[in-house]
Amino acid sequence: MAEEMDAKFRSPEAYELARLALEQLESQRVWPTPVNYELWSHIIAEPSGPLALELERLRLAGEPVTDDLAERLASIYLPKGRLSEQIRDTGQALSRELASAEQAIRTAQESSESFSTRLEETSRTLESDPSGPALQGVVADLTDATKQMQAQNASVERALAASTSEVAMLREQLEEIRKEAATDPLTRLANRRAFDEAIERIRTEAIETGDFFCLVLLDIDHFKKFNDTWGHQTGDQVLRYVAGVIRKRATPPRFAARFGGEEFAIILPRENLFETTPLVERILRDVSAANIRRRSTNDNLGVITLSAGIAGYRAGDTVHGLIERADASLYMAKRRGRNRFVVESED
């Protein structure tokens, strides 16, 4: 799909897409910022895609497309291209700095070779004519060569120091890009892509070591009804609140992620079902302990509750099978009245 989209944007259809995107931005009274233009271009190109459906939902709910909302949508639905561009730019800068450092080292090598050649020539001069006048000329020549070598070395040191500093900064930027690519922009928990990588890695480690691990899936009760009543931005406030509680409790080596929508996941390496239960109890209790107020109006939003399902890794489990059992336990908790958890052995 990504390849098809890229081809469409490079084809003659691109001009028509651009015209239609600008027309829609104008008709919907959305300011044509670069981010909004990119979003609407993708909507025109893929009118039944997830981005188009989400923006239609927001439009029907009366949500204005603010700069913050546009950036959030772009980070969720357009991460691959934007991330690739960041990585490409940073990688190119890193390559330039490494080439600069390589050139500085090559210059130093050439200067060293030149200095060595002059020493050999001076040695031969002294061997053939060790008289006073010849010696004076040799000393003067060596003094000049030494000064040139010192100046060249100082220049190389400055160039290498600058390149080293720049490379260190670029490495930090690449690390930040990597972290951003693995983070859900709304909740600041790990995103689904990072979750998929983490659970596969932990499963592989469990196979190699024989260790146990558990998976917990948590879902906000009645979130759709709540979101429809109070609006999307208030729904985001609740998601951030729940994520904050989960982050506080599920500290490393536990791995917490936004699984999708109003659903969260926690992986607990080297913990069994008995050890996992108290953590889930605390999270459910902490989430429901406070009455949340709507930031824009200070209205009392009432008590937020979660339902959760717990499953433990079994020898030979696939990731899909483990997620399915945790999901089945989660929905059993909802059928039993919500605001509770079910361990898979209780099914």
Disulfide bonds with the S-S distance in Angstrom:
none
